[in-house]
Amino acid sequence: MKNNTPNILKLSRLAILLLCSILLVRCTVLLPITYSKAREKTQKILAHNGFKGKVQVKRIEKVILDSAGIYVYYTYSEETYDNQPIVLDGKITFQLDWTVYSEEYMTPSLYSETYLQQKSVKKEEQKLFKELKKQSLGFDIEDFSFKDNTLIDQEASDNLVRIAKENRKNGKHDFYGYYQIPYQTMIDEHIVTMSIRVSDTENTSKKDLEEAAKKLDASKLPDGEYEFYYFTTDKENSAYYDNSGYIGYTFNIQDGKVVQDEDD
């Protein structure tokens, strides 16, 4: 019978080395004093950048070798003018000495889209959804929402930045001025598309969306940019490069009438 002791010792050493490497490269810091320090420093940075709400640290990861730093994952919340708490996630990477590169760019994620969470916006969404449900368009309306355009449209992004700056000048500081924006301003400044999701059936096509737009009674709908869309399992006909199954048709409403988008 062969002596397997040398092999077992080698495997044990390798396992110990691997465990030590993992612990050395990445370890989670759980000391309460570390969490307190992380919250204090994160709060200070965000306040300096115009975000003076509350910070709650969710977890901390300290990396020693690979991408060395202290990764602080947090939630940020503010009480808004319409009396509802809005909570965002965020992450700040500190150096091991608790300094931060490009501190001026540290902000909560998606803060510039918080205007979509206003009570008045949600109320208008429900109102328009009910109006659309009354119409006979050849398929069911599943959802209506205002969709942010600023990530795909530079003009929309510039308009939003300008409005937020004006808000701050006028004392509207919720989420650095990006929250308190009337839905009509959102529409007029082309910051949003009014997005209408319809049900997908086996035979639904983009042509059906175009025909639905022609049938639409727009007399009770606000002027602006619209889209009909659905998600299909027939991904070969998807309009998006990421093969998500999205099928959409865009159009405009002007003076209570549907105007087809020549670029669609």
N, C-alpha and C positions, 0 to 999 in steps of 0.2 A: 504493500500500500504506500502510495507516494505521500510525502510530507507536504501538505498545502500551507504550512505556517508562513513561509516567505511571501506567498501570493496574498494571503490574508493580511499580512502586515503592510504590503504595498498598497492594497486597496484601502486599508484603514488610513494610511498616511495621505492618500489622494483625497479621501473623503474629508479629512480634517483640513487639508489645504484648501479644498473647494469651499468648505463652510467658512473658513477664515477669510477667504477672498470676498465672499458674498457679504459678510459682516463688515469688512473693511470698506468695500465699495459703496454700500448703501445700508444705512441703518436708520430706523425711525426714532426720533427723539420724543420722549413721552414725559419728560420732567415738567411739572406744572409751571416752574419758573420760566422755562423755555417758551411755553405757550403764552404766558403773560408778556414776555419780552416781544414775541412775534406779533401779538395783537397790538401792543403799544406802538411798535415801529411801523406796522402796516397802516394803522389808523393815522399816524402822523404823516406818512407819505400821501395817502389818499386825501386827507384834509388839505394838504399843501397844493394838491392838484384840483381842488374844488369839490371834493366829495366828503362831506362832513357828517355823514350818517354813522351807523353802528357797524363795527366789525366783529365777527365771530370766527375764530380760527377753527377749522375742521380737522386738519391734520398737518403734520410737519414731517418732511423727509430730509435727512442730512446725508449728503453724498460726499465722500472723502476723496476718491480718486477719479472715477469716471464722471465728467461734467460736474466738478466739485461745486458745492453750494448748499444753501439751505432753502428748500422748496416749501413755501407756506401756501396752503390751500385754505381759502376763507370764503365766508359769505358776507355780503355788504347789503345793508338795508336802510331805507329812508321812509319817514312818514311824509306822505305827499299832500299837496293842497286839497285833494279830494278825499282825504282821510282814509287812505288804504296803504298798508305796508307793502312795499315792493322789495323783493329780495333777489340779489344777483350773486352768481359765483365769481370767484376771482383767484388769481395765483400770482405771487410775487417770488422771484428768485433772488435771494440775498447771497452775497459772497460769504465766505466762512467767518469774516470779521463783522458781519451784519451790515455791510455797505451794499448799495445797489447801483448798478450801471443804468444810465438813462432813466433816472428816477422820475423825470417829468412825464414819461409815457406810461407810468403805472396807473391803471384805471380798472374798475370792475368791468367784466365782460358784458358786451351788448347793452351798455348804458345808453347808447345813442338810439336804441329802438324802444326804450321804455315808454315813449309817448303812445305806443300802441296799447298799453295796459291801462290807460285812463278809463275811468268809469263811463265818461261821456262817449268815448270811442266804442267801448263794448256795447253800450246801449244802442248806438247807431248801427252797429253791425247786426244786432238782433232785429232791429226795425227793418233794415233792408233785406235781411234774410227772409223775414215773414212776407215782405212784399213780393220777393222773387218766387217764393213757394206758391203763391196764388196763381202764377202764370203757367200756361200750358206750352211748354217748350219742346216736348218730345222725350224728355227724361226728367228724373227727379233731381232737385237741387239738394245737395248734401250739406253744403257749408257755404258761408260767405264771410270774408275777412278782408281787412285792409292789409296789404302786403308791402313791406318796406322795399323801396327801390334803390336805396342809396349805395348798395354794394355793387350794383350793375350799371348805375347811371351817374356819371360824374356831376352833371348839372343838378340832379336831385340831391346828391351829397353836399354840394356847395350851398344849395338852398337851406338844407337842414342846419349846417354849421352857422350860416348867417342868422337864422331864426333863433338858434340857441344863444348866440351872442347877444342878440336883441333882448331875449328873455332875461339874461343875466343883468343887462343894463337896467331893465325895468323891475328888478327885484324878484324875478321868477327863477329861483336857484335850484329847484328840484332836479336832481340828477344832472347838475351842471348846466341847467337850462334846457335839457333835451326832453323833459317830461310834459310840461304844460303847453301843448300845441293843439289848438282846436282842430277837429277833424276836417272842417272846411278849408282851413289853411293847409293841411296836409294834402288835400286834393288839389287846391289851386296852385300849390307850389310843386306839384308833380312828385311829391316825396313818396306817394303810395300808388299802388295799383289796386283797384277793387276786384278781388279775386273770388270767382264763383266756381266751386267744385261741383261737378255733376256726376251722377252715377254712371258706371261703366257697364255696358251690356256687350254681349258677344259681337254685335254688329255695329257698335258705335265707332265713328271715325271723326277725323278732324273736320270733314265736310259737314257732319251733323252739327258741330259746334258753330260753324259759320251760318248754317241755316237757322239755328236757335237764336243767334244774334239778330237775324233779320226779323224773327217773330217777336222779339222782345218789346214789350210796352215800356218805353223809357220815360214816359211822361212823369212818373213819380220817383225817378232815380236821379241822383245828383250828376251833374256834368263831370267828366273826368275819364281816366283811363281804366279799362276793364279787361278781364280775361275770363273766358270759360276754360276749364281744364278738367282732366281726369287722369287716372293712372291705369294703364293697360297691362295685361299680362303678355300681350303681343309686343315684346320689346324690340322687335325688328323694325317696327313702325314708330318707335319713340323719337321725339324731336330733340332730346337732350343727348349730348355726347357721352354722358356718364351711364347711358343705358338704363335710366331709372324707371322707364315706362311712362314718363310724362308726355301727355298730348295736350296742347294748348292752342287757343285762338284768341288773339288780342283785338280789341276794337275800342272806339271812343264813343262817349255820349256827349252831344252838344245841343243845347237848347231843347232838351227832351227828345232828341232823335239819335238813332244809332248811326255812327259814321265809321265805315270800315277803315281799318288800318292798312294803308297801301303797302307797308313794309312786311306785313305778316305773310 
